[in-house]
């Protein structure tokens, strides 16, 4: 029997690849600055929607990483990009699908944080966000337990929410506003 996390991975695979290609690698300060701005445009409204969500598994709360991201933007003297609210329906399947993407990004952060070290950024300056995100997988593990409790008939709704979050992230990273200066 397939687990929901494998189902969600399969359902979002193409979007995940597209997002990875949009994020790219950090071989320069300008590319990393673009990453921070795109991440802010994406994470700020999605994190807010998850924190405001009433339908959330007991004992789990999304990590609040925006303060670290704001500090990184300030370290690099970057203005905060404009953000628009992220619409998230108030049901458990939508919440878990969105949380799957946001918390799952901690896995990718473990790779990305290594690349910013070569640019001179770390947990004390410029890479607080990535360092905090990559630092612990406890939230991811707790979320997986909650995901496994979701009824099978709600998996498609969770997948739709996850696809929406990926599409939102792709848009945040491909916006003309983020083109390197």
Secondary structure as UniProt FT lines:
FT   HELIX           4..23
FT   HELIX           29..52
FT   TURN            58..59
FT   HELIX           66..75
FT   TURN            76..77
FT   HELIX           92..117
FT   TURN            118..120
FT   TURN            123..124
FT   STRAND          125..126
FT   HELIX           128..135
FT   HELIX           138..148
FT   HELIX           152..154
FT   HELIX           155..174
FT   HELIX           176..178
//
